[in-house]
Amino acid sequence: MQYVIVGIGGQGILFTSRVLGHIALSRGERVVGSEVHGMAQRGGSVISHFKVGDYSSPMVKAKDADVLLAFDQNEAVRNLHFLKQGGHAIINTHDPAFIENPSLRKWMSDHGVTVHTVMGYDILKREMGGRFLFLNVLILGAMCGAGVGNVTIEEVREAVKVLAPAKFVEDNVKAVDLGYAGASR
């Protein structure tokens, strides 16, 4: 299973990779990955390549990713080329019309890619008082809710309980569940 996780600095991309890695390692699976931070400290692009299974290179090639997790819709568009035929993108969007863009729909159709959107910021604003630092785990919950990836919602909850700082565990688990419920299927 090959993942590409994208967003902007401060959105928790690296924590998301740690959660997926924890789950894979707890199953005894092999994990390799790589991160490119760019100008993350200034809200720049961050991309994490993450593979579970018998892989040697940490980088995901174009048209090889099974899953693209995008915490920002603009970063999603810049990185869709990583998805393979039959791949899935989980995209946090602030614009419900995003998925209706004719160019995007044509690209998806031409490449056999399925896009699942989640209005992560709206959900976190409504349900968690705008505490956007939980967007990353909300996206993991949305991935599970969409039936994408090779992890279960229970595994994500348990990994978050182990990896999140104690004072944020309850909120992280809540965000995972909100993402699961808010996923487009």
N, C-alpha and C positions, 0 to 999 in steps of 0.2 A: 504494500500500500504506500503510495507516494502522495505527500501533502505539500502544498505551497501555501504559506500563511503570510498575508500581506496587510499592511496598514501604514499608519504614520506613528512617529515616535510618541511614546507614552500610552499607547493603546493596549499594551500587554501581550504583544506577539510572542515574546520570548517565554512568558509564563505559560502561554497556550502550548508551546512546544514542550515545555517541561511536563505539563499535564499529560499530553499524549505519550511522551517518553516514559513517564512513570507507569502508565497503564501497560504499555508494551513490555517494559522490563519486568513488571510484576507477572506477566504471562510467560516470561522466559524468551521473548522474541528479541531479535537483534534490532538495534536502532542506530541510524547514522543521520547526521544533519549538519546544516550550515546556516549561519545568519549573516545578512548584509545589513548593516545599520545605517548607512548613509549619514545624513545630517539629522539623526533621530532626536538629538537634544533640541532641535528647533522645529520639530513637527515634520521632519523629512521622512521619506520612504523607509520602511523597514520590511524586509522580506526574510522569511525563514523557509528553508528547504528541509523536509523531514521525511525520512523513509523508515518503514517498518518491514523487516524481512531480510532476505539474503541479498543485500546490495553492498557494493564496495565504495562507490563514489557518493559523497554527500549531496551533490548538486542534482536537482531534478532538471532533466532536459525539456525543452519545448515539446509539447504534445505527448508528455509522459505522465503528468500528474493525474491521479485519480480524483483528488479533491483540492479545490482552491477555497480557502477560508479568507474572506476579504472583510476587514473591519471598516473599510472606507470604499465607497463605490467608485471613486476615481482610480484608486489603486487596483480595484478589481479589473477595470477596463484595461489598464496598463499591463496586467498580468494574466489575462485570459488565455494567452498563447501557450501557457504551460499545460493547459488541460488536454487530455487525450480524448479521442472519440469515445463517447459514452461517459465522460467525466462529469463531475458535479461541482458547481460553485455555490457556496453559501455566502451571500453578500448582504452586509449591513447597508441599508440605504435610508436616506432621509426624504427621498422623493418617490412616491408611489408610482409615478409615471416612468421611472428609470427603466424598468423591465420592458416597457412598451416601445422604447426607442427602436425605430425601424432598422437602423444599421446593426444594433446589438442583436435584435431578433434574427436578422438574416445571418449574422455570424454564428449564432447559436445553432440555427438550423443547418447551415453548411458544415459545421464541425461536430454535430451530434452531441452537443453539450447541453446539460440541464442546469438552469439557474434557479436557485431558491433564494428568495429575498426575505429579510427580516427587518422590521422597523425598530432596530435596537435602541436608538436614542429615544424614540417616542415611548417605547415600553419602559425604559429605565426612568424617564421623566415622570411617567404616570404612576408606576408601581414602586419606584425606589427613590423618589424625590430628586431625580436628576443626578444620581450618583453613577456617573458614566465610567468610572474606573472598573466597573463590573461587566463592561461590554464584551471583553474577551471570553469570559466563561458563558455569557449569554449566547454568544455565537457557537460555542461548543455544544450547548444545549440545543440550539437550532439545528445543528448538524445531525444530532441524534434524532431530533423530532422529524427531520426530513428523511430519516432512514439512510443516511449517507455515512461513509467512513466505516472503520472496523472496530468502533468502540460503542459500548452501551451507555445509556444515561446513568445507570447505576455505577459503572466504572468511573465515569466523569465525576459524579458526586463524591465518590470515595477518594479519588485522587486529589480533588480540590480540598477535601477535609485534611488530607495529609500535608499538602504543599502550601496552602494559604496561611498567612499569619493568623494565629488563634482568634484575634479580635474581629477578623473578617470572614471567618468560616461560614457562619450562618448566612450572611449576605451573599457570599459566593454561591452557596448551594441554592439560595432563592433565585439568583440570576440564572443559574443553569436551568432551573425548572421553568422560569419565565421564557427563556429561549426555546426550550422544548415545546412549550404551549404555543409560542408565537411563530413557529417555523412554517414556511410555505411548503406544502407537500406536493 
